[in-house]
């Protein structure tokens, strides 16, 4: 039992690593999604089922790529999350809401999870393992 406690104690001491890992994974996933939509614009039309939203396509692609990269690096994290929140809110409350839960492909529960994570990073920031935190500490003179 002591070995199990020691095993989990290492993770308990490094919870900021978990927070950063989730942020980085989310950023990579959104960047890849943006790149996929950029290289295959018809995919967005198929997801939305509406061909009249061309003006939003560029915003969605740029927000996913730039916002995703900011999440990966942990710089301007709140801004990177904020620019993507309207996209995911529309996905949850407009695109996927009519289809309901437990559908194949792009699903309501996945979009809701991503929206929740984006709101979390918008409210709480990037965390201690980020460039945001590094520059904040450098500005205050606490970085060696």
C-alpha positions as CSV (number, residue, x, y, z in Angstrom):
1,X,0.0,0.0,0.0
2,X,2.9,2.3,0.8
3,X,4.2,1.9,-2.8
4,X,0.9,2.9,-4.2
5,X,0.8,6.0,-1.9
6,X,4.3,6.9,-3.1
7,X,3.3,6.4,-6.7
8,X,0.4,8.8,-6.4
9,X,2.2,11.3,-4.2
10,X,4.5,12.0,-7.2
11,X,1.5,12.9,-9.3
12,X,-0.1,15.0,-6.5
13,X,3.1,17.1,-6.2
14,X,3.0,17.7,-10.0
15,X,-0.6,18.6,-10.6
16,X,0.5,21.6,-12.7
17,X,2.0,19.2,-15.2
18,X,-1.5,17.6,-15.7
19,X,-3.1,21.0,-16.2
20,X,-0.4,22.0,-18.7
21,X,-0.7,18.6,-20.5
22,X,-4.4,19.1,-21.0
23,X,-3.8,22.6,-22.3
24,X,-1.2,21.5,-24.7
25,X,-3.2,18.5,-25.9
26,X,-6.3,20.8,-26.4
27,X,-4.1,23.3,-28.3
28,X,-2.7,20.7,-30.6
29,X,-6.1,19.2,-31.3
30,X,-7.6,22.6,-32.2
31,X,-4.6,23.5,-34.3
32,X,-4.8,20.3,-36.2
33,X,-8.6,20.8,-36.6
34,X,-7.9,24.3,-38.0
35,X,-5.3,23.0,-40.4
36,X,-7.7,20.2,-41.5
37,X,-10.4,22.8,-42.2
38,X,-8.0,25.0,-44.0
39,X,-6.8,22.2,-46.3
40,X,-10.3,20.8,-46.7
41,X,-12.9,23.7,-46.7
42,X,-15.7,21.3,-47.8
43,X,-15.4,19.6,-44.4
44,X,-16.7,22.7,-42.6
45,X,-19.6,23.0,-45.0
46,X,-20.5,19.4,-44.3
47,X,-20.2,19.8,-40.6
48,X,-22.4,22.9,-40.5
49,X,-24.8,21.8,-43.3
50,X,-25.0,25.3,-44.5
51,X,-23.2,26.8,-47.5
52,X,-24.1,30.4,-46.7
53,X,-21.6,30.9,-43.9
54,X,-18.5,31.5,-46.0
55,X,-17.6,34.7,-44.0
56,X,-17.2,32.6,-40.9
57,X,-15.0,30.0,-42.4
58,X,-11.9,32.1,-42.3
59,X,-12.6,33.2,-38.7
60,X,-13.0,29.6,-37.6
61,X,-9.8,28.4,-39.3
62,X,-7.7,31.3,-38.0
63,X,-9.1,31.0,-34.5
64,X,-8.4,27.3,-34.3
65,X,-4.9,27.6,-35.6
66,X,-3.8,30.8,-33.8
67,X,-5.8,30.0,-30.7
68,X,-4.6,26.5,-30.6
69,X,-1.0,27.5,-31.0
70,X,-1.4,30.0,-28.1
71,X,-2.7,27.2,-25.9
72,X,0.1,24.9,-26.9
73,X,2.7,27.5,-26.0
74,X,0.8,28.9,-23.0
75,X,1.1,32.5,-24.3
76,X,-1.9,34.8,-24.6
77,X,-3.8,31.8,-23.4
78,X,-6.9,33.6,-22.3
79,X,-7.2,35.3,-25.6
80,X,-6.5,32.1,-27.5
81,X,-9.3,30.4,-25.6
82,X,-11.7,33.4,-25.9
83,X,-11.5,33.6,-29.7
84,X,-12.6,29.9,-29.8
85,X,-15.4,30.0,-27.3
86,X,-18.0,31.4,-29.7
87,X,-17.2,28.7,-32.3
88,X,-17.6,25.9,-29.8
89,X,-20.7,27.5,-28.3
90,X,-22.3,27.6,-31.7
91,X,-21.2,24.0,-32.2
92,X,-22.8,22.9,-29.0
93,X,-26.0,25.0,-29.0
94,X,-26.7,25.3,-32.7
95,X,-25.0,22.6,-34.8
96,X,-25.0,19.6,-32.5
97,X,-27.9,20.4,-30.2
98,X,-30.5,19.3,-32.7
99,X,-28.8,16.0,-33.3
100,X,-28.6,15.2,-29.6
101,X,-26.2,13.0,-27.6
102,X,-24.5,9.8,-28.6
103,X,-24.3,10.4,-32.3
104,X,-21.4,9.2,-34.4
105,X,-18.7,11.5,-35.8
106,X,-18.6,15.0,-34.5
107,X,-20.7,14.8,-31.4
108,X,-22.4,17.1,-28.9
109,X,-20.5,15.7,-25.9
110,X,-17.1,16.2,-27.5
111,X,-17.9,19.8,-28.5
112,X,-19.3,20.4,-25.0
113,X,-16.1,19.1,-23.4
114,X,-13.9,21.3,-25.6
115,X,-16.1,24.3,-24.8
116,X,-15.8,23.5,-21.1
117,X,-12.0,23.3,-21.3
118,X,-11.8,26.5,-23.3
119,X,-13.9,28.4,-20.7
120,X,-11.7,26.9,-17.9
121,X,-8.5,28.1,-19.5
122,X,-10.1,31.5,-20.2
123,X,-11.1,31.9,-16.6
124,X,-8.1,30.3,-14.9
125,X,-5.3,31.1,-17.4
126,X,-2.5,28.9,-18.6
127,X,-1.1,27.8,-15.2
128,X,2.4,27.8,-13.9
129,X,4.0,25.8,-16.7
130,X,3.5,28.4,-19.5
131,X,5.0,31.3,-21.2
132,X,2.3,33.5,-19.8
133,X,3.6,32.6,-16.3
134,X,7.2,32.9,-17.3
135,X,6.8,36.5,-18.7
136,X,4.7,37.4,-15.6
137,X,7.5,36.3,-13.3
138,X,10.1,37.9,-15.4
139,X,8.2,41.2,-15.3
140,X,8.0,41.0,-11.5
141,X,11.6,40.0,-11.2
142,X,11.1,36.6,-9.7
143,X,12.6,34.6,-12.6
144,X,16.3,33.6,-12.2
